[in-house]
Amino acid sequence: MFETVEEVWDSQTLLAAYEVMRRLRIDRFAGVVSAGKEARVYRAIGRDGKEYAVKIYLTVTAEFRKSIQKYLLGDPRFEGVDISNTKKLFFAWARKEYRNLKRMWEAGVNVPRPYLVYQNIIVMEFLGRNGLRAPTLHEVKHELEPEEAEKLAWEAVDQYARIYCCARLVHADYSEYNLMLLDGKLYVIDVAQAVSLEHPNAEDFLRHDIENIYRFFHKQLGVELPEPQELLERVKQCRIQCVERKVEEETQRASRRAG
C-alpha cells in the first residue's frame, strides 16, 4: 500500500490518507516525487491504473505559521480562520490550495486538475510520464533552446494573465520553481499562497511575480522581453478570452452524445 514513506506520520494523517484512498479508489502510494519542510508530494496509483499526485502537509512549524499568515489574513474567502489553532490553520491552508487550484483549473489555467481535499491532504492530477514527475523550468533551464525559451516566456505571461483575468487571483510565488514543463507545455503548481484580487497585498504580490518572469527569462535566459511595468500592464489589460473549462467540457460531452 505504501511503497515508499520517508518518515513516520502521525495517526491522524494516516487515517486521513486511508480515507482519501477509499474515496478515490487509490490502490497504493508509489514514492515521493517532491519533498519540502512542510509537505511531501507522493505519486499514487488507483485501482484502474490512474496516477495521482497526493500532497500531504506534514508539519506546521512556527516559521511556517508566521509565513503563511500574510496570505490568509486579508483574503475574504478565509475570514474567521483561527490562526492560533495549529490544526485549523493546517487544514485551512490545504483547503486554500485546493480552492485556488480548482478556481484556476476551471478558468482554463494549466494547473494539475484537483480531485479532492481532506484535512491536510490534497489530491490532484499527476504531471509526469512513466512514473517520473515533470521537471520545473529551473531544472531544465540549461537545456532550453533560444526559440523554446522565448515561446515559454510568453506562455508564462499568458498563463499569468489567465490567472489574473479569468481566475481573479494573484499567484504570489510565480517563478521558475513553480512552473513545470510537460510535453512542451507549461503547468503552474504550488498555488496555496495565491490570493484574491481583493487581498490588500495583491498588487505587491502581482508586481513581484511579473518581476520574477522578467528576471528568469530575460536576465537568465536572454529572452528579449518588455520591461516589467509593460508586462504588468499587458497582464492587467485582460485581453485574453476567459472561458470556463467545465462549460467547455460540458459542451464537448453534449456534442459527443448528439453525435
N, C-alpha and C positions, 0 to 999 in steps of 0.2 A: 504493500500500500504506500509506504513512504520509502522510496529507494535511496534518497539522499536527504538527510536532515542534519544540518551542521551543528545544531545546538538543541538543548532541552527546552521545549516550550512549556509554558505554564499550563495547568489543566484547563483553564478557560479557553485558551487559544486552541488547544487540541480538540475540545468539544465543539468549538465553532468550526474548525476545519472539517470535522466529521459531518456536521450539519450541511456545510457547503457541498461536500462530496455527495451527500444524499440528495440534495435538491437538484444538482446538475448532473447526477449520474456519473460522477468522476470516479474512475477506477483506481488511479494511483497518482502520486506525485513522483516526478522523474528527474529531480535535481534542481539545484539553484541556478538561475540564469543571471541574477543580479543581486548584489548584496551591499547594504549600507548600514550605517549605525543604527537606524531606527526601523528599517524594514528589509525584508527579503522578498524577491520575486522568484517563484517556482514555476517550472513547466509542469503541467498536469495533463493527464490523458483520460479522456472519457471512455465509457464502455463501448462507444461506437468508433473509437479511434480519434475523435476530435481533440485538438490540442488547445489548452488554455494557459493563460498567464495568471497566476494567483499571487497577488501581492498581500503580504501579511505584515502589518505593523507590530513589531515585537516589543518595543520598549518606548517609553516616553520619559526621556531624561529631563532634568531641569533646564538644560540648554535648549533642547528641542521644544519644550513647552514655551519657553520665552520667545524662541524664533518664530513660532507659528502664530503667536497672538496677533501680530500686525496684519496677518492675512484673514483672521477670523473677526477680530474686532472691527466694526465698521461695515462688514458685509451684511446687508439687511436680511439675507437668507439664513443667517446663523445668529440672529439676535437672541439673547437669552441663554446661550451656551455657558455653562458654569466652567470657566477656565481654571478654577481652583480644584476641580474634581478631575483627577488624572484619568480615570476610566471614561468619564463622559467626554473629556477633551479628545481622548484617544479615538473613540467611536465617531465623534463629530468630524474629526479630520478625515477618517475613512469615508464617511458619507459625503463630505465636501468633494473629495477627489472623484467619487463615483458620479455625483451630480454634475460636476464640471465635465467629466468625460461624456456623459450622456447628452448634455447640452451641446457640446462641440460636435459629437457624432451626428446628432440629429440635424445640426446646422450644416453638415457636409464637410466638416474639417476632417483631415486624415488623421484619425486617432484610432487606437485599438478599440474595437467595439466592446462596450461594457455589458456584462451579463448579470452581475449580482454584487450587492454589498451586504455583508452580515458582520456585525460587531466590528472587529478590526481587520476584516478580510475583504478584498476586492477581487473579483474575477472578471477577466477581460480576454479579448482575443490575443492569441499568441502570435507575435510578429517574428517570423523566422522560417527557416527551411531545414528539413532533415534533423530536427531536434535542436538546432542551434539558433539562438536569437539573432535578430538583425543587428548590425553594428550601428553605433552612433556616428554622426558626422565627425566627431572628434577622433574616433578610432580609424576612420578611412580618409582623413583629410589629405594625407600624403599620396594617396592612390588616385585622387581625382584629376582628370584631365581639365585643362582650362575651360573648354566648352561645357563640360559637365558641371564644373563649379559655377559657371555663370548661370546655367539653367537652374541649378539648385538654389542659387541666391534669390532669383526672382520667384521661385516656387515658395521659398521660405517667407518672402514678403507677402505673397498672395495668400498663403495659409494663415498668416497673421491677420491679414485683412478680413478673412472669413471668421476668424476667432472674434475679432473686434466688432465687425459689422453684422454678422449673422448670429453668432452665439451671444453677442453682447457681453463679452468677457475680455479681460486682460490676463495674459498668461502669467506674468510676473516672475518668470525664470526661463525665458526663451533663449536658448543658446545651443551651441553645437553638441552639448552633452545631453540635451533633451529633444534632439531630432534624430530619428532613426532612418536608415536608408534600406529599403527593401524593393528589389526588382526595379531600381531606378526611381523609386517614388519616396518622397519624404513623409514621415509619420511623426506627429507630435506626441510626446509622452510626458509623464510626471506633471500632472496638472492640478495637484492638490492645492497648491498655493494660488491658483487663478482666482481673480476677484471679479465681481460685477462692476459695471461702469459707474455705479453709484458709490463705490468704495472711495473714501476720502483720499486714498493714496493711489488710485487707479492711474491718474495721469503721470505720476512719477514712475510707477512700475512700467507703464507703456513706453515712456521715453527710454528707460534703461534697456528694455527688451529690444527696441529698434537700434539702439547703440550697440548692443551685442551682435545683431545681424551685421551691421556695418563693420564692426571690429573683426569678426571672424572672416567674412567673405572678402572684404576689401583689404584689410591690413594683413591678414594671414595668408589668404589665397590669391590676392592680387586681382580680384574681380572689380571691374570698373562699376561703381555704384554712385548714385547721387549722395549728397551729404545727409546725415541722419535726419535733419529737420525736414528735408524734402521727402525722404522715405516716410517719415511720420505723417506728413500731410497726405501722401499717397494712400496710406492705410486709412486715414480718417475721412477720406473723400467717399468711401463706401460705394465705389462704382461696381463692385462685384455683385453678381446676381445671387441672391440668397434663396435657395430652395431647400426646404427641409427634406432630409434623406428619407424619413419614414413616409412622407407623402409620395415621393418619387417611387419608393418600393411598392407601396400600395397600388399605384398606377400600373407598374410593371406586372404585378400579380394579377390585376384585373384584366390586363391585356392578354396574359398567358391563358387565363381561364376562358376568355372570349374566343381565343384562337383555337 
